[in-house]
Amino acid sequence: MSLSKEDMYPHVRKQLQKWYPENRGWKILARNEVPGVQPDFLIEKETGERIERSFCAVEVVKLITEDHLKRMRHYMEILSGQNVSILEHILAVPSGTDTSSVPRGVSVLRIPHVHVD
């Protein structure tokens, strides 16, 4: 059986909820909960007139390539704006994924019990 991105969603959401607790005002929205071009998870809260956001892209691959990073930069562009602060870019991958090409500033979330064939 092949692993899909959606198979990883419950594991990723569980970790994101630890990092961004609802009791501190954070909303974690999966891609199917927000219309338009979105990363796999959008995390946000309103603080006064500002919106703080983080986003998480889920990739089920053995090697992170420039195409994956380009997609993350695209999310950064479309999710930022006036009165919006992007706090964190998160890349969620199965354990064992080669993330050596991931630049500083991108948080890598390894899902320990998930492996790519």
N, CA, C and O atoms as a MOPAC input file, in Angstrom:
PM7 MOZYME 1SCF
protein

 N      0.83300 1    -1.18300 1     0.00000 1
 C      0.00000 1     0.00000 1     0.00000 1
 C      0.87900 1     1.24800 1     0.00000 1
 O      1.85800 1     1.33200 1     0.74100 1
 N      0.52500 1     2.18900 1    -0.81900 1
 C      1.26900 1     3.43600 1    -0.94600 1
 C      0.70000 1     4.47800 1     0.02500 1
 O     -0.51100 1     4.57200 1     0.22700 1
 N      1.59400 1     5.24100 1     0.60700 1
 C      1.22500 1     6.27800 1     1.55700 1
 C      0.82900 1     7.54800 1     0.81200 1
 O      1.51000 1     7.95000 1    -0.13100 1
 N     -0.26100 1     8.17900 1     1.22400 1
 C     -0.67900 1     9.43900 1     0.61100 1
 C     -0.51800 1    10.57700 1     1.61500 1
 O     -0.33100 1    10.34600 1     2.80900 1
 N     -0.59100 1    11.79700 1     1.11700 1
 C     -0.51900 1    12.96800 1     1.99000 1
 C     -1.63600 1    12.91700 1     3.03100 1
 O     -1.42600 1    13.22100 1     4.20500 1
 N     -2.81300 1    12.53200 1     2.58000 1
 C     -3.97100 1    12.49900 1     3.47300 1
 C     -3.77000 1    11.48600 1     4.60600 1
 O     -4.31100 1    11.67300 1     5.69600 1
 N     -3.00400 1    10.42200 1     4.36700 1
 C     -2.70500 1     9.45400 1     5.42300 1
 C     -1.89800 1    10.10100 1     6.54900 1
 O     -1.98500 1     9.68500 1     7.70400 1
 N     -1.12800 1    11.10400 1     6.20800 1
 C     -0.27900 1    11.77800 1     7.19700 1
 C     -1.02000 1    12.87300 1     7.95600 1
 O     -0.57000 1    13.28700 1     9.02400 1
 N     -2.13800 1    13.34900 1     7.43300 1
 C     -2.83900 1    14.47900 1     8.03000 1
 C     -3.13900 1    14.31600 1     9.52400 1
 O     -2.88200 1    15.25400 1    10.28000 1
 N     -3.66800 1    13.17600 1     9.99100 1
 C     -3.95500 1    13.07000 1    11.43000 1
 C     -2.69300 1    13.20800 1    12.29500 1
 O     -2.74000 1    13.81800 1    13.36400 1
 N     -1.57800 1    12.64800 1    11.84000 1
 C     -0.31900 1    12.74200 1    12.58100 1
 C      0.19600 1    14.18400 1    12.60600 1
 O      0.66800 1    14.67200 1    13.63300 1
 N      0.09600 1    14.84500 1    11.46400 1
 C      0.56800 1    16.22500 1    11.35400 1
 C     -0.31300 1    17.14200 1    12.19200 1
 O      0.19300 1    17.97200 1    12.94700 1
 N     -1.61500 1    16.99600 1    12.06400 1
 C     -2.54500 1    17.84300 1    12.83600 1
 C     -2.29000 1    17.69600 1    14.33100 1
 O     -2.29400 1    18.68900 1    15.05900 1
 N     -2.07000 1    16.48100 1    14.79100 1
 C     -1.82600 1    16.24500 1    16.22000 1
 C     -0.59500 1    17.02800 1    16.69600 1
 O     -0.62400 1    17.62900 1    17.77000 1
 N      0.47200 1    17.02400 1    15.91200 1
 C      1.67800 1    17.76100 1    16.29500 1
 C      1.45800 1    19.27000 1    16.21700 1
 O      1.91600 1    20.01300 1    17.08500 1
 N      0.76100 1    19.71600 1    15.18400 1
 C      0.48100 1    21.15100 1    15.04800 1
 C     -0.35700 1    21.65900 1    16.22000 1
 O     -0.16500 1    22.78500 1    16.67900 1
 N     -1.28200 1    20.83300 1    16.70300 1
 C     -2.10500 1    21.23100 1    17.84400 1
 C     -1.26600 1    21.39900 1    19.10800 1
 O     -1.60800 1    22.19800 1    19.98000 1
 N     -0.18200 1    20.65700 1    19.20800 1
 C      0.72800 1    20.83200 1    20.34600 1
 C      1.48800 1    22.15700 1    20.21400 1
 O      1.66900 1    22.87800 1    21.19500 1
 N      1.92200 1    22.46200 1    19.00900 1
 C      2.69700 1    23.67400 1    18.76100 1
 C      1.83000 1    24.93100 1    18.79200 1
 O      2.27700 1    25.99100 1    19.23000 1
 N      0.60100 1    24.80700 1    18.33000 1
 C     -0.31300 1    25.93900 1    18.20000 1
 C     -1.64600 1    25.58300 1    18.88200 1
 O     -2.61300 1    25.23000 1    18.20700 1
 N     -1.69200 1    25.67700 1    20.21200 1
 C     -2.89300 1    25.24700 1    20.93100 1
 C     -4.10600 1    26.14900 1    20.69900 1
 O     -4.00000 1    27.37200 1    20.61000 1
 N     -5.23700 1    25.50300 1    20.60700 1
 C     -6.49500 1    26.21700 1    20.39100 1
 C     -6.79300 1    27.15800 1    21.55400 1
 O     -7.36000 1    28.23100 1    21.34800 1
 N     -6.41600 1    26.77100 1    22.77500 1
 C     -6.70500 1    27.62200 1    23.92800 1
 C     -5.89100 1    28.91800 1    23.92800 1
 O     -6.11600 1    29.78800 1    24.76900 1
 N     -4.96600 1    29.04900 1    23.00900 1
 C     -4.22400 1    30.30900 1    22.83200 1
 C     -4.70400 1    31.06300 1    21.59200 1
 O     -4.06000 1    32.00800 1    21.13500 1
 N     -5.83800 1    30.63100 1    21.06400 1
 C     -6.45300 1    31.36000 1    19.95500 1
 C     -6.12000 1    30.86300 1    18.56900 1
 O     -6.56000 1    31.45900 1    17.58500 1
 N     -5.35000 1    29.78000 1    18.45600 1
 C     -4.94000 1    29.28500 1    17.14000 1
 C     -6.03400 1    28.44500 1    16.49400 1
 O     -6.69300 1    27.64500 1    17.15700 1
 N     -6.21600 1    28.63800 1    15.19100 1
 C     -7.10400 1    27.81100 1    14.37500 1
 C     -6.22600 1    27.06000 1    13.38800 1
 O     -5.37400 1    27.65100 1    12.72600 1
 N     -6.43700 1    25.76700 1    13.29600 1
 C     -5.70000 1    24.93800 1    12.33900 1
 C     -6.69900 1    24.45100 1    11.30600 1
 O     -7.63800 1    23.72100 1    11.62400 1
 N     -6.48600 1    24.86400 1    10.07200 1
 C     -7.40800 1    24.54100 1     8.99200 1
 C     -6.71600 1    23.67600 1     7.94800 1
 O     -5.64100 1    24.01900 1     7.45800 1
 N     -7.33500 1    22.56000 1     7.61500 1
 C     -6.80700 1    21.69900 1     6.55500 1
 C     -7.18800 1    22.28700 1     5.20100 1
 O     -8.11600 1    23.08800 1     5.08700 1
 N     -6.46100 1    21.87400 1     4.19900 1
 C     -6.63300 1    22.38500 1     2.83200 1
 C     -8.09400 1    22.35400 1     2.38000 1
 O     -8.54400 1    23.28600 1     1.71300 1
 N     -8.83400 1    21.31600 1     2.72300 1
 C    -10.22600 1    21.20300 1     2.26600 1
 C    -11.18300 1    22.10600 1     3.05200 1
 O    -12.36400 1    22.18500 1     2.71500 1
 N    -10.69100 1    22.78300 1     4.09000 1
 C    -11.53300 1    23.66800 1     4.89400 1
 C    -11.44700 1    25.13300 1     4.45700 1
 O    -12.19800 1    25.97400 1     4.95100 1
 N    -10.53500 1    25.43400 1     3.53500 1
 C    -10.31900 1    26.81300 1     3.09600 1
 C    -10.33600 1    26.83500 1     1.57100 1
 O     -9.60400 1    26.07400 1     0.93800 1
 N    -11.16200 1    27.69500 1     0.96900 1
 C    -11.19900 1    27.74200 1    -0.49900 1
 C     -9.93600 1    28.36500 1    -1.08200 1
 O     -9.24400 1    29.13900 1    -0.42000 1
 N     -9.65500 1    28.01700 1    -2.32000 1
 C     -8.51500 1    28.60300 1    -3.02400 1
 C     -7.25900 1    27.75800 1    -2.90300 1
 O     -7.27800 1    26.65700 1    -2.35100 1
 N     -6.17900 1    28.29200 1    -3.42600 1
 C     -4.89100 1    27.60800 1    -3.38600 1
 C     -4.35500 1    27.71100 1    -1.96200 1
 O     -4.11500 1    28.81100 1    -1.46300 1
 N     -4.17300 1    26.59200 1    -1.32400 1
 C     -3.75300 1    26.58300 1     0.07200 1
 C     -2.72500 1    25.48700 1     0.30900 1
 O     -2.69000 1    24.48500 1    -0.40600 1
 N     -1.89400 1    25.68900 1     1.31700 1
 C     -1.02400 1    24.59800 1     1.75500 1
 C     -1.88300 1    23.53900 1     2.44700 1
 O     -3.08700 1    23.72700 1     2.61800 1
 N     -1.27900 1    22.45700 1     2.83300 1
 C     -2.03900 1    21.37900 1     3.46800 1
 C     -2.68800 1    21.82800 1     4.77300 1
 O     -3.80700 1    21.42000 1     5.08500 1
 N     -1.98400 1    22.67400 1     5.54100 1
 C     -2.55600 1    23.22600 1     6.76500 1
 C     -2.23300 1    24.71300 1     6.85500 1
 O     -1.10600 1    25.13600 1     6.59800 1
 N     -3.23500 1    25.48800 1     7.22200 1
 C     -3.08000 1    26.90800 1     7.49400 1
 C     -3.36600 1    27.09900 1     8.97300 1
 O     -4.41300 1    26.67800 1     9.46400 1
 N     -2.45100 1    27.72600 1     9.67700 1
 C     -2.57600 1    27.95700 1    11.10700 1
 C     -2.62200 1    29.46700 1    11.29600 1
 O     -1.74200 1    30.18000 1    10.81300 1
 N     -3.64600 1    29.96100 1    11.99800 1
 C     -3.72000 1    31.40500 1    12.15600 1
 C     -4.48000 1    31.80000 1    13.41300 1
 O     -5.27500 1    31.03700 1    13.96200 1
 N     -4.19900 1    33.03200 1    13.84600 1
 C     -4.98700 1    33.65700 1    14.90700 1
 C     -4.96800 1    35.15700 1    14.68400 1
 O     -4.03600 1    35.71400 1    14.10300 1
 N     -6.01700 1    35.78800 1    15.16200 1
 C     -6.12600 1    37.23500 1    15.06700 1
 C     -5.65000 1    37.83900 1    16.37700 1
 O     -6.03500 1    37.39700 1    17.46000 1
 N     -4.81000 1    38.85600 1    16.26100 1
 C     -4.33800 1    39.59600 1    17.43300 1
 C     -4.60100 1    41.06600 1    17.15700 1
 O     -3.81700 1    41.74100 1    16.49000 1
 N     -5.71100 1    41.54600 1    17.67900 1
 C     -6.09700 1    42.91600 1    17.37600 1
 C     -6.47700 1    43.05700 1    15.91900 1
 O     -7.36700 1    42.36300 1    15.42800 1
 N     -5.80300 1    43.95500 1    15.23400 1
 C     -6.07700 1    44.15300 1    13.81200 1
 C     -5.13600 1    43.36500 1    12.92000 1
 O     -5.18900 1    43.48500 1    11.69600 1
 N     -4.27900 1    42.56300 1    13.52100 1
 C     -3.30900 1    41.76700 1    12.76300 1
 C     -3.70100 1    40.29300 1    12.75300 1
 O     -4.42400 1    39.81700 1    13.62800 1
 N     -3.20900 1    39.59400 1    11.75400 1
 C     -3.37100 1    38.14200 1    11.66600 1
 C     -1.98400 1    37.53400 1    11.68500 1
 O     -1.11200 1    37.93400 1    10.91300 1
 N     -1.78000 1    36.57200 1    12.56000 1
 C     -0.52900 1    35.81300 1    12.58600 1
 C     -0.81100 1    34.46900 1    11.93600 1
 O     -1.80500 1    33.80900 1    12.23900 1
 N      0.08100 1    34.08000 1    11.04100 1
 C     -0.11300 1    32.82800 1    10.30100 1
 C      1.16000 1    32.00500 1    10.27100 1
 O      2.27500 1    32.52500 1    10.28800 1
 N      0.94900 1    30.72200 1    10.22800 1
 C      1.98400 1    29.75800 1     9.87100 1
 C      1.31800 1    28.82700 1     8.87400 1
 O      0.09100 1    28.76000 1     8.80000 1
 N      2.11200 1    28.12500 1     8.12300 1
 C      1.52400 1    27.13600 1     7.23100 1
 C      2.39000 1    25.89300 1     7.19300 1
 O      3.58400 1    25.92200 1     7.48900 1
 N      1.74300 1    24.79900 1     6.81800 1
 C      2.42900 1    23.51200 1     6.78700 1
 C      2.12700 1    22.82400 1     5.46200 1
 O      0.97000 1    22.62600 1     5.09300 1
 N      3.18700 1    22.46900 1     4.76300 1
 C      3.07800 1    21.67900 1     3.54100 1
 C      3.48200 1    20.24600 1     3.88300 1
 O      4.50700 1    20.02300 1     4.52600 1
 N      2.69300 1    19.30000 1     3.46100 1
 C      2.96100 1    17.88400 1     3.70900 1
 C      3.47200 1    17.27100 1     2.41200 1
 O      2.84400 1    17.40800 1     1.36100 1
 N      4.60200 1    16.60300 1     2.49000 1
 C      5.17800 1    15.93200 1     1.31400 1
 C      5.49800 1    14.48700 1     1.67800 1
 O      6.13700 1    14.22200 1     2.69600 1
 N      5.05500 1    13.56800 1     0.85100 1
 C      5.31600 1    12.14500 1     1.05300 1
 C      6.29900 1    11.70200 1    -0.02400 1
 O      5.92100 1    11.10700 1    -1.03400 1
 N      7.56800 1    12.00700 1     0.21900 1
 C      8.62900 1    11.72100 1    -0.75000 1
 C      9.87900 1    11.28500 1    -0.00500 1
 O      9.98700 1    11.45500 1     1.21000 1
 N     10.81600 1    10.72500 1    -0.74500 1
 C     12.09600 1    10.32900 1    -0.15400 1
 C     13.09900 1    11.47100 1    -0.14600 1
 O     14.03700 1    11.47100 1     0.65000 1
 N     12.90200 1    12.46300 1    -1.04700 1
 C     13.85000 1    13.55700 1    -1.20600 1
 C     13.09600 1    14.85800 1    -1.47200 1
 O     12.25100 1    14.91700 1    -2.36500 1
 N     13.39800 1    15.88800 1    -0.70800 1
 C     12.81600 1    17.20800 1    -0.94700 1
 C     13.62700 1    17.88200 1    -2.04900 1
 O     14.85300 1    17.97000 1    -1.98100 1
 N     12.90700 1    18.35600 1    -3.07000 1
 C     13.55100 1    18.96500 1    -4.23700 1
 C     13.24500 1    20.46400 1    -4.29700 1
 O     12.48900 1    20.99200 1    -3.48200 1
 N     13.83700 1    21.12000 1    -5.25800 1
 C     13.58600 1    22.54500 1    -5.47200 1
 C     12.11100 1    22.80500 1    -5.79300 1
 O     11.58500 1    23.85700 1    -5.42800 1
 N     11.43900 1    21.87500 1    -6.46300 1
 C     10.01200 1    22.04700 1    -6.76100 1
 C      9.19000 1    22.15000 1    -5.47900 1
 O      8.27000 1    22.96400 1    -5.40100 1
 N      9.50900 1    21.33800 1    -4.47800 1
 C      8.79700 1    21.40900 1    -3.19500 1
 C      9.02800 1    22.76200 1    -2.52800 1
 O      8.09800 1    23.36700 1    -1.99500 1
 N     10.25700 1    23.22300 1    -2.56400 1
 C     10.60100 1    24.50000 1    -1.94000 1
 C      9.96100 1    25.66900 1    -2.69400 1
 O      9.55300 1    26.65800 1    -2.08600 1
 N      9.87900 1    25.54900 1    -4.01100 1
 C      9.23700 1    26.58000 1    -4.82700 1
 C      7.75600 1    26.70300 1    -4.45900 1
 O      7.22000 1    27.80800 1    -4.37200 1
 N      7.11000 1    25.57500 1    -4.24600 1
 C      5.69700 1    25.57100 1    -3.85100 1
 C      5.53000 1    26.26200 1    -2.49100 1
 O      4.57000 1    27.00600 1    -2.28700 1
 N      6.46000 1    26.01600 1    -1.56400 1
 C      6.39700 1    26.67100 1    -0.25500 1
 C      6.56300 1    28.18600 1    -0.38300 1
 O      5.87400 1    28.94700 1     0.29600 1
 N      7.47700 1    28.62300 1    -1.25600 1
 C      7.64900 1    30.06700 1    -1.47500 1
 C      6.37600 1    30.68300 1    -2.05300 1
 O      6.02000 1    31.81500 1    -1.72600 1
 N      5.69800 1    29.92900 1    -2.91200 1
 C      4.43100 1    30.40100 1    -3.48000 1
 C      3.38500 1    30.58700 1    -2.37500 1
 O      2.67400 1    31.59200 1    -2.35300 1
 N      3.29600 1    29.62500 1    -1.46800 1
 C      2.36100 1    29.75500 1    -0.34500 1
 C      2.69000 1    30.99600 1     0.48100 1
 O      1.79200 1    31.72100 1     0.90900 1
 N      3.96000 1    31.23100 1     0.69700 1
 C      4.39800 1    32.39700 1     1.46700 1
 C      3.88700 1    33.68300 1     0.80900 1
 O      3.39700 1    34.58500 1     1.48900 1
 N      4.00600 1    33.75300 1    -0.50600 1
 C      3.57100 1    34.94700 1    -1.23500 1
 C      2.06100 1    35.15800 1    -1.14800 1
 O      1.60100 1    36.27500 1    -0.91400 1
 N      1.29200 1    34.08800 1    -1.33400 1
 C     -0.16200 1    34.26500 1    -1.37200 1
 C     -0.77700 1    34.41400 1     0.01600 1
 O     -1.88600 1    34.93300 1     0.13900 1
 N     -0.09100 1    33.97600 1     1.04900 1
 C     -0.65000 1    34.04400 1     2.39900 1
 C     -0.22700 1    35.27900 1     3.17500 1
 O     -0.80800 1    35.58700 1     4.21500 1
 N      0.77500 1    35.98800 1     2.68100 1
 C      1.22700 1    37.18400 1     3.39100 1
 C      0.52600 1    38.40900 1     2.80700 1
 O     -0.05300 1    38.35600 1     1.72200 1
 N      0.59100 1    39.48600 1     3.53500 1
 C     -0.03000 1    40.70700 1     3.06500 1
 C     -0.04000 1    41.74600 1     4.16300 1
 O      0.53500 1    41.55200 1     5.23400 1
 N     -0.70000 1    42.84900 1     3.88100 1
 C     -0.79600 1    43.91800 1     4.86200 1
 C     -1.53200 1    43.39200 1     6.09500 1
 O     -2.56700 1    42.73600 1     5.97500 1
 N     -1.00200 1    43.67800 1     7.25500 1
 C     -1.56500 1    43.24600 1     8.53500 1
 C     -1.52700 1    41.73100 1     8.73800 1
 O     -2.26000 1    41.19800 1     9.57100 1
 N     -0.68300 1    41.04100 1     7.98600 1
 C     -0.51200 1    39.60100 1     8.14800 1
 C      0.96200 1    39.30700 1     8.37900 1
 O      1.81900 1    39.72100 1     7.59800 1
 N      1.24600 1    38.59400 1     9.45100 1
 C      2.61700 1    38.16500 1     9.75000 1
 C      2.72400 1    36.66100 1     9.55300 1
 O      1.94300 1    35.89500 1    10.11700 1
 N      3.69200 1    36.24500 1     8.75200 1
 C      3.96100 1    34.81200 1     8.60700 1
 C      5.01500 1    34.45400 1     9.65300 1
 O      6.13900 1    34.95300 1     9.60900 1
 N      4.64500 1    33.59500 1    10.58200 1
 C      5.53500 1    33.23600 1    11.67800 1
 C      6.43700 1    32.05600 1    11.33900 1
 O      7.62200 1    32.05400 1    11.67300 1
 N      5.86900 1    31.05400 1    10.67500 1
 C      6.63700 1    29.82900 1    10.46100 1
 C      6.18000 1    29.13500 1     9.18800 1
 O      4.99700 1    29.11900 1     8.85000 1
 N      7.15400 1    28.56200 1     8.49400 1
 C      6.89700 1    27.70300 1     7.33400 1
 C      7.27400 1    26.29800 1     7.80200 1
 O      8.40100 1    26.07400 1     8.24300 1
 N      6.35500 1    25.37000 1     7.70900 1
 C      6.60200 1    24.02200 1     8.20900 1
 C      6.49200 1    23.04500 1     7.04800 1
 O      5.55900 1    23.11000 1     6.24700 1
 N      7.44700 1    22.15100 1     6.97500 1
 C      7.44300 1    21.08400 1     5.98800 1
 C      7.33800 1    19.76900 1     6.74800 1
 O      8.26600 1    19.38100 1     7.45800 1
 N      6.21000 1    19.08300 1     6.60000 1
 C      5.98700 1    17.80900 1     7.28700 1
 C      6.32500 1    16.67200 1     6.33300 1
 O      5.82800 1    16.61300 1     5.20800 1
 N      7.17700 1    15.77500 1     6.80400 1
 C      7.64300 1    14.65600 1     5.97600 1
 C      7.71000 1    13.37500 1     6.80800 1
 O      7.81700 1    13.43000 1     8.03300 1
 N      7.64700 1    12.22700 1     6.14000 1
 C      7.87400 1    10.97700 1     6.85000 1
 C      9.31700 1    10.90300 1     7.34400 1
 O     10.21500 1    11.50400 1     6.75400 1
 N      9.52900 1    10.16700 1     8.42100 1
 C     10.91400 1     9.99600 1     8.87500 1
 C     11.69800 1     9.30500 1     7.76900 1
 O     11.15800 1     8.46900 1     7.04500 1
 N     12.93500 1     9.64700 1     7.64600 1
 C     13.77300 1     9.07300 1     6.60100 1
 C     13.83200 1     9.89800 1     5.32800 1
 O     14.64900 1     9.61000 1     4.45300 1
 N     12.99600 1    10.91000 1     5.19800 1
 C     13.03700 1    11.77500 1     4.01300 1
 C     14.30200 1    12.62200 1     4.05400 1
 O     14.65000 1    13.17800 1     5.09600 1
 N     14.98300 1    12.72000 1     2.92500 1
 C     16.18600 1    13.54500 1     2.81800 1
 C     15.76000 1    15.00700 1     2.70100 1
 O     15.17900 1    15.41700 1     1.69600 1
 N     16.05300 1    15.77800 1     3.73100 1
 C     15.68200 1    17.19600 1     3.75900 1
 C     16.92100 1    18.09200 1     3.71100 1
 O     16.86800 1    19.24500 1     4.14100 1
 N     18.02400 1    17.57400 1     3.19700 1
 C     19.27900 1    18.33000 1     3.19100 1
 C     19.19500 1    19.61100 1     2.35200 1
 O     19.99200 1    20.52700 1     2.55800 1
 N     18.25800 1    19.69200 1     1.42300 1
 C     18.12900 1    20.88600 1     0.58900 1
 C     17.22000 1    21.95600 1     1.20900 1
 O     17.08600 1    23.04900 1     0.65900 1
 N     16.60900 1    21.64900 1     2.33100 1
 C     15.69100 1    22.60100 1     2.96600 1
 C     16.49600 1    23.73100 1     3.60300 1
 O     17.37700 1    23.47600 1     4.42400 1
 N     16.20200 1    24.97100 1     3.23400 1
 C     16.98300 1    26.09600 1     3.75700 1
 C     16.61000 1    26.44600 1     5.19800 1
 O     15.56700 1    26.04000 1     5.71100 1
 N     17.49700 1    27.21000 1     5.82600 1
 C     17.17900 1    27.75100 1     7.14500 1
 C     15.90300 1    28.55300 1     7.05000 1
 O     15.59800 1    29.14200 1     6.01300 1
 N     15.17200 1    28.57200 1     8.11900 1
 C     13.92400 1    29.32500 1     8.12400 1
 C     12.71100 1    28.46400 1     7.84800 1
 O     11.58000 1    28.90600 1     8.05000 1
 N     12.92600 1    27.24200 1     7.38900 1
 C     11.82800 1    26.30100 1     7.17600 1
 C     11.94700 1    25.23500 1     8.25900 1
 O     12.98100 1    24.58100 1     8.39000 1
 N     10.87800 1    25.07000 1     9.03300 1
 C     10.86700 1    24.05200 1    10.08800 1
 C     10.49000 1    22.70800 1     9.47800 1
 O      9.50900 1    22.60500 1     8.74100 1
 N     11.26500 1    21.69100 1     9.78500 1
 C     10.97200 1    20.34200 1     9.28800 1
 C     10.31200 1    19.55900 1    10.41800 1
 O     10.87200 1    19.41300 1    11.50500 1
 N      9.11700 1    19.06200 1    10.13900 1
 C      8.37300 1    18.22600 1    11.07100 1
 C      8.43900 1    16.79800 1    10.54300 1
 O      7.79500 1    16.46000 1     9.54900 1
 N      9.21700 1    15.97400 1    11.21400 1
 C      9.32600 1    14.56700 1    10.81800 1
 C      8.28800 1    13.75600 1    11.57300 1
 O      8.17300 1    13.85800 1    12.79400 1
 N      7.54400 1    12.96300 1    10.84800 1
 C      6.53300 1    12.11100 1    11.45600 1
 C      7.18800 1    10.75800 1    11.72100 1
 O      7.42600 1     9.99000 1    10.78900 1
 N      7.48000 1    10.46200 1    12.98600 1
 C      8.34300 1     9.32900 1    13.31300 1
 C      7.79900 1     7.95100 1    12.95100 1
 O      8.58400 1     7.06000 1    12.62600 1
 N      6.50200 1     7.74700 1    12.99500 1
 C      5.95600 1     6.40900 1    12.75400 1
 C      5.54800 1     6.18700 1    11.31000 1
 O      4.92500 1     5.17600 1    10.98500 1
 N      5.89700 1     7.13400 1    10.43600 1
 C      5.50400 1     7.05400 1     9.03900 1
 C      6.76000 1     7.00200 1     8.18000 1
 O      7.67500 1     7.80700 1     8.35300 1
 N      6.79600 1     6.05700 1     7.26100 1
 C      7.94800 1     5.88600 1     6.37300 1
 C      7.46900 1     5.80300 1     4.93000 1
 O      6.37400 1     5.31200 1     4.65400 1
 N      8.29900 1     6.28500 1     4.01600 1
 C      7.98600 1     6.19500 1     2.58400 1
 C      8.61400 1     4.93100 1     2.04900 1
 O      9.75400 1     4.60100 1     2.37700 1
 N      7.85200 1     4.21200 1     1.21100 1
 C      8.37600 1     2.98300 1     0.58500 1
 C      9.35300 1     3.31500 1    -0.51300 1
 O      9.89500 1     2.41300 1    -1.15100 1

